[in-house]
Amino acid sequence: MAQDDQDRSEQPTGKRLEKARTEGQVPRSRDLSSAAVLLIAGAGLRMFGASMGRAFERLMRTGLSVPAAAAASPERALATAGQEALHALLACGPVLALTVVAAFAAPLALGGWNFSFQSLAPDFTRLDPVAGFTRLVSVRGLVELGKAFAKFLLVAGAALLALHIEWARMLALGNEPLGVAIAAALHLVSDALMMVAASLGVIAAIDVPWQLWQHHRDLRMTRQEVRDEAKESEGAPETKGRLRRAQRALQRRRMLHDVPKANVVVTNPTHFAVALRYEEDRMRAPRVVAKGADLLAARIREIASEHSVPLVEAPPLARALFYNVEIGAEIPAALYVAVAQVLTYIYRLKNARASGAPAPTPPQIDPAIENLQP
């Protein structure tokens, strides 16, 4: 176990954290929840103690003044008891409601709301006595034992302190009227609950960082687990290779399909071929619709020849376009002049062929264009 903990040197990944949350593994602090519930209960008694005292006084008076005939009849006695129980529940309702809200809201402060059916599944490994003894003598077990002992001392000390401070007031309750005595007793209970909640708050202030650290530590991963998770998320290298080959084949077919739509194919003349398309009313600048090297360049030239797309030998421009412009992208501003020279030559060539005039001189592209920064 110690060796396994040493191997788990990597921080948990997002996937690991999400999986743990799905399985119900979130940091929780029972001490924080207990302190919140006791604090809210004490505050509720402080707020509603007077009204609860009056309600309890009425319950005592009506409960002690039941007619003999009603007490002798089981049906009437049961109905009276049910009615009084309902009144008692309504009197305690506000404090009970606040306590329930605190019990549900307190866990949200640490770990958030989480409900997992997987955590409800039976785990028979917990019935293993050897594993149970191992957990008992582990660091976590010793910490939990220390927390329990510290909790006992703090809570007991807070209770004794509350009794010591309020002892005189408690003894004086017997001399007070019934309603006043009940309200005062509820205030004393409220003070005691708040003192106990304060003691639990001290433990929670230590327990919350410990639970966060322990939860993060339990989810640490080995380097092999990180690699396996990355491989599982991204796919095996063979699968990724086949996917990339399929994507390249699809891109190549789409690219070759667009060659007949090009205005010109700029060549190296043999190593590179780049097909350009420009529509003045729809494009801000010419776009590269296809490009390739060696065999693919030969295929682009072949398709261009089959569909009467002009081929222009301009090695510097062909290399600049091939290395700096992606398929489907507009040419950069640094290549505007050179591409404009090629397109102008194509338009002049078409006009010359249509009129029977001599063919124009091919453009001379500055070799320094390869060194321009697009």
C-alpha positions, 0 to 999 in steps of 0.5 A: 500500500505504501509503495502504491501511494508512492507511485501515485505521484500525478495530479488527478485529471479532469476525467478522473475527478468527473468519474469519482464524482459520478461514483459519489466520491466527493469531499464531505465533512460531517463536522461542518454539517453538524455545526451548521445544523446546530447553529441554525437550530439555535438561531431558530430557537432564538427567533421563534422561542417566544411563540413556541413558548406560548404554544407549549403553554397552551398545549400543557394547559389543554393537555392537563385539562382533558375531561374525564369522559374524553380520557376514559374513551380510547377513541376520544383520547386518541383523537385528542392526542393526535390533535395535540401532536399536530399543534406541537408539530406546527409550533416546532415547524419553523425550527424544524424547517430551518434545520432541514434546510441547513442539513441539505445546504451545508454539504453544498459548501463542500463538494456541492450537490451530488447524487449517485446511484453507484454509491448505493450499490452494496459493497461486500468488501467492507464486511472483510474483517482484515480490511476493516482492521487495516482501515482502523489502524491506517492514518485516516483511521487514527485521524478519525479517532483523534477527531472523535476524541477532540470532538468529545472534549470540545462538545463536553467542554462547551456543554459544561461551560453552558451549564456553568454559565446558565446554572443560576438562570436554570434554577430560577425557572421554577419561580417564573410563570409557565409561559415565561419559564418555557420561553426562557428555557428555549433561550437557554437551549438556544445558547447551549446549541450555539456554544456547541455549534461553535465548538464543532465549528473549530473542528470543522475549520480543521476537518474541511482542509483535511477532507479536501486534501485527503480527497485529492490525495486519494484520486492521485494517479500513477503515470501509467494511469495517466498514459492509459487515460490519454490513450483511451481518450484520444484513441490508440495510435493505430486508430488515430493513424487510420483516421488521419489517413482517411481524412487525408484521402477525403481532403485529397478527393475534395481538393482534386474535385475543385481543380477544374474550377480553378483559374490557373495552376501555378507549377514548379514545374514538376515538384509543386502545383498550386491551383488558384481560383478568383471571383471578383464579385465574391472573393476579396482575394484569390484562394488556393483550392488545391495544392500538392507535391510530386505525384499529387502535383502531377495529378493536379496538372493532369486534371487541369489539362483535361479541363483546359485550366491554364498551367503557368510555370512560376517556381518561386510563386509555386513554392511560396504558395505551397509552403505558406497558404493552406487549402481554402485560404486566401493568399496573403497580401505579400503575394498579391502582386505576383498572383496578379501578374499571373492572373493578368497573363492568363486573361491576356492569353485568353484574349490573344487566343480568341483574337488569333494574336501572338501569345503574351510573354509569361510573367517573370516572378521575382525569386525573392518572393519566397523570402517574403513573410506572408 
